[in-house]
């Protein structure tokens, strides 16, 4: 960057940076916006666009005269612009494509300032996009713009989850309306029932990649359809099928209108599977035979399933399908029963409903689950579609999920590893030998690692105390101080995720007579931080939240067990950095993969998990702890009791003693050895860089 750059040009370059979510995984860039206005930064949920809206040109010009601040800006902009212009990427060496990968997902979890996600599927989509950018893969995401996002969670005085929705103003977000060359909105449309529904698109820049979010909130639409894309998974089946028509069929039409011709259509879960109907319809309209059209579409599509239980897959009745898609399909001249057959296990059963996963599996050249065990479960679940094949030949493979490590590393973790591994450590996440260096005491001594853990634990506890005070004030609770809640000296276990019942949030408290003495042991105490949302219609999940909150008031658990409201990316970032132990105890084999436990690795946190999903592949006996063995019982109640007993045993016999066993220097050497083993073996294995590279090799290359 030239030193003569004016403040005016810097202003425009800063705006370009604010409108590209690259800054969300670069702490040095985040500091710029935070320093410009700490108040707006916090109030807006760390929204760089909102900060710049608050800062006048006069103020920015003056602030840039501060040499130290100007240096930070110059360095961040230089790094960003070099990243954007880099041509020698992983993809340039490993993957050539005749068109971009079009990645369709119902949600994208990219940053707390853009709440268009509900949970793990969205977080995975966001991390996939970021690694596609880092690897230089030609990639375009297709999603929906949810103006009301996912719900904000508040817990009432009875411990019951309440939901509220806040409108998002696109002018205050890093979104750009897609327009025509001659000006004005680029509009496309889909047919839903007997209506034409129009939509516009918002461009979201994520490093070198772009995501387009489709939006039906337009004056051209009836009020019902204006709200179609307002909420993540909102409404009933009528709303759901409408959203999926816009996402799948509308997404293909949008790409065509943009002259974007993908080499691959990647359906991330079945929500977008209607895209295959639009691809078929286009080919049939061009005069291809149905056989040729099906073959051509199948070669373009790949599919990832995330759901290990039959009830979790989108299903629509034949009547709803005909109502919603009859007008769309009629121009093909083919019967509607033929369309329904694509989504039926038994194509000849006129009473069978339509399953999106069946459609996606039938019309994809490749399909995968998101861990080895999930791939196996999926092959067993869908073998019915391939009756002539043995289970091991059912065409559903597996690619185990990962995380975008730079996004989840806290600012302190980035600073710590920048000094010891070099600033380019984020570019070496697929190099296991590079991470072998973590065994080197000269690189990072045990005393330094333990200091990092204490610092991160302190950060978490102070964040929790602040949030607890805010929660108490909001509910009209006692104006007490929470300064004595939790302690930086105590083993801290975190559990945070969607409160689906199969994840068994209260399992550790199944028998209070057994667990309370463990928590309150005066020489080796334990403390817990819980957080998570239940789906608005999941009353059993809400009861789990209520149970945890009741336990926070138990006289012997008060101050040692806390629940943080409104779990989202910012809360998650604090918990994964501060946790000594990340607890995961789903009912096996219902955790398709799970990624939350991967996010603790870069911070030196350790996993304590059921042998399900990713942990079944990750655990080697010395890089964390497994709860029980690699088997499960048919009797759910018996399994829950067994898992509780196994959890209690490993906690009391291994986890707690190892944490509190200190040498003459006050260091838990065995614990620190396990930390090193965890980071060395797991960080390179469970990154989305590795995951996306696998998608390229196994599914994206033709």
HELIX and SHEET records of a PDB file:
HELIX    1   1 UNK A    7  UNK A   18  1                                  12    
HELIX    2   2 UNK A   21  UNK A   25  5                                   5    
HELIX    3   3 UNK A   27  UNK A   36  1                                  10    
HELIX    4   4 UNK A   38  UNK A   43  1                                   6    
HELIX    5   5 UNK A   48  UNK A   54  1                                   7    
HELIX    6   6 UNK A   57  UNK A   63  1                                   7    
HELIX    7   7 UNK A   67  UNK A   85  1                                  19    
HELIX    8   8 UNK A   90  UNK A   94  1                                   5    
HELIX    9   9 UNK A  120  UNK A  135  1                                  16    
HELIX   10  10 UNK A  170  UNK A  172  5                                   3    
HELIX   11  11 UNK A  223  UNK A  226  1                                   4    
HELIX   12  12 UNK A  237  UNK A  245  1                                   9    
HELIX   13  13 UNK A  246  UNK A  250  3                                   5    
HELIX   14  14 UNK A  251  UNK A  257  1                                   7    
HELIX   15  15 UNK A  270  UNK A  272  5                                   3    
HELIX   16  16 UNK A  275  UNK A  285  1                                  11    
HELIX   17  17 UNK A  290  UNK A  300  1                                  11    
HELIX   18  18 UNK A  310  UNK A  312  5                                   3    
HELIX   19  19 UNK A  318  UNK A  330  1                                  13    
HELIX   20  20 UNK A  336  UNK A  341  1                                   6    
HELIX   21  21 UNK A  356  UNK A  362  1                                   7    
HELIX   22  22 UNK A  372  UNK A  382  1                                  11    
HELIX   23  23 UNK A  383  UNK A  385  5                                   3    
HELIX   24  24 UNK A  391  UNK A  393  5                                   3    
HELIX   25  25 UNK A  405  UNK A  408  1                                   4    
HELIX   26  26 UNK A  411  UNK A  421  1                                  11    
HELIX   27  27 UNK A  425  UNK A  427  5                                   3    
HELIX   28  28 UNK A  432  UNK A  435  1                                   4    
HELIX   29  29 UNK A  436  UNK A  439  5                                   4    
HELIX   30  30 UNK A  446  UNK A  474  1                                  29    
HELIX   31  31 UNK A  501  UNK A  503  5                                   3    
HELIX   32  32 UNK A  505  UNK A  509  5                                   5    
HELIX   33  33 UNK A  512  UNK A  519  1                                   8    
HELIX   34  34 UNK A  539  UNK A  552  1                                  14    
HELIX   35  35 UNK A  569  UNK A  578  1                                  10    
HELIX   36  36 UNK A  596  UNK A  603  5                                   8    
HELIX   37  37 UNK A  613  UNK A  618  1                                   6    
HELIX   38  38 UNK A  636  UNK A  650  1                                  15    
HELIX   39  39 UNK A  651  UNK A  655  3                                   5    
HELIX   40  40 UNK A  656  UNK A  660  1                                   5    
HELIX   41  41 UNK A  669  UNK A  682  1                                  14    
HELIX   42  42 UNK A  688  UNK A  695  1                                   8    
HELIX   43  43 UNK A  696  UNK A  700  3                                   5    
SHEET    1   A 9 UNK A 175  UNK A 177  0                                        
SHEET    2   A 9 UNK A 195  UNK A 206 -1                                        
SHEET    3   A 9 UNK A 209  UNK A 215 -1                                        
SHEET    4   A 9 UNK A 139  UNK A 144  1                                        
SHEET    5   A 9 UNK A 101  UNK A 104  1                                        
SHEET    6   A 9 UNK A 264  UNK A 268  1                                        
SHEET    7   A 9 UNK A 301  UNK A 304  1                                        
SHEET    8   A 9 UNK A 366  UNK A 369  1                                        
SHEET    9   A 9 UNK A 397  UNK A 398  1                                        
SHEET    1   B 2 UNK A 152  UNK A 155  0                                        
SHEET    2   B 2 UNK A 161  UNK A 164 -1                                        
SHEET    1   C 3 UNK A 175  UNK A 177  0                                        
SHEET    2   C 3 UNK A 195  UNK A 206 -1                                        
SHEET    3   C 3 UNK A 188  UNK A 192 -1                                        
SHEET    1   D 2 UNK A 315  UNK A 316  0                                        
SHEET    2   D 2 UNK A 354  UNK A 355 -1                                        
SHEET    1   E 6 UNK A 561  UNK A 564  0                                        
SHEET    2   E 6 UNK A 526  UNK A 531  1                                        
SHEET    3   E 6 UNK A 491  UNK A 496  1                                        
SHEET    4   E 6 UNK A 581  UNK A 584  1                                        
SHEET    5   E 6 UNK A 606  UNK A 610  1                                        
SHEET    6   E 6 UNK A 625  UNK A 627  1                                        
END                                                                             
